[in-house]
Amino acid sequence: SLDIVDFHNRNLLRPLAGSKFVLEAADPVAAFKQPDHLEVAQGYLEGSNANPISEMVVLLDSFRNFEANSRVARAFDDSAARTIDLVLRNV
């Protein structure tokens, strides 16, 4: 069953992160009411709220950061291997 409700006083809704809200009411169930106008349409798809271009930029930036960190880790690994090799030669 699909329960669609509205609020008697929307000023009791406090925004959280993103598009989430919390209801600050003494009796949350009593704060709900039946909506004045209700329409449910089947077969519709909700559009994305993400911008594909900006998300691609973020993805490329993350990939470049990953590559740079990978090169640094490889350099430290090579340095440690050379140090161990030098120590073992001098033993």
Stockholm file with secondary structure:
# STOCKHOLM 1.0

chainA/1-91         SLDIVDFHNRNLLRPLAGSKFVLEAADPVAAFKQPDHLEVAQGYLEGSNANPISEMVVLLDSFRNFEANSRVARAFDDSAARTIDLVLRNV
#=GR chainA/1-91 SS CCCCCEESCGGGEEECSTTCEEECCSSHHHHEECCSSCCCCTTCCCCCCSCHHHHHHHHHHHHHHHHHHHHHHHHHHHHHHHHHHHHHHTC
#=GC SS_cons        CCCCCEESCGGGEEECSTTCEEECCSSHHHHEECCSSCCCCTTCCCCCCSCHHHHHHHHHHHHHHHHHHHHHHHHHHHHHHHHHHHHHHTC
//
